[in-house]
Structures are given as C-alpha cells and as structure tokens.
Amino acid sequence: MHRGLCVLAVVMVAVCVGHVDGTCTTFCTHPLGPEEGYYICCDRHPGKCPAEPECDTFSDPCHYDPDCQPHQKCCRNSCGGNRCTNV
C-alpha cells in the first residue's frame, strides 16, 4: 500500500516539476491542458489592457500574459477572444 502511494507521489512531483519555470510566481490551470491539474505560468505583465479594444486579428492569440512578448498583455479584443496587445 505504501509503495503505491510513494510511486504516485514521485510521479506527481515529476509532472509538476516538468511544467514549472523557475521565474514564475503564479500558476493557473491551462485552458487547453490534457487533463485537470496541468498548470502554466500566468504571471501578469505590467500595464493595462485598452479600455476599448480593437478587433485585431493579426496579433497572436493568448490565454495569459506569459503567452505574449514582455511588452505585451493578453487582452480580450472586440472580435471575441484574447490577443497579445502592445501596452
């Protein structure tokens, strides 16, 4: 019984460590993760999203700020969806 729990604990640590970036301080559930418990970094970049977003279909899609470049934020746009936006 204890051996099974130890193996499970080792597997859980290996999975979590595999997705951890040493510079991240906040983790969120990945919206497209293969299963519950799959986390990604969701630290916020400085700045604010525009009050009246445009319909930008050329910038990269995103879920969280770390999906974008450091000078961008992941903002909802007027087309319905999130896009990397320069701030």
Buried (B, 14 or more C-beta within 10 A) or exposed (E): EEEEEEEEEEEEEEEEEEBEEEEBEEBEEBEEEEEEEBBBBBBEBEBEBBEEBEEBEEBBEBBBBBBBEEEBBBBEBEEEEBBBBEB
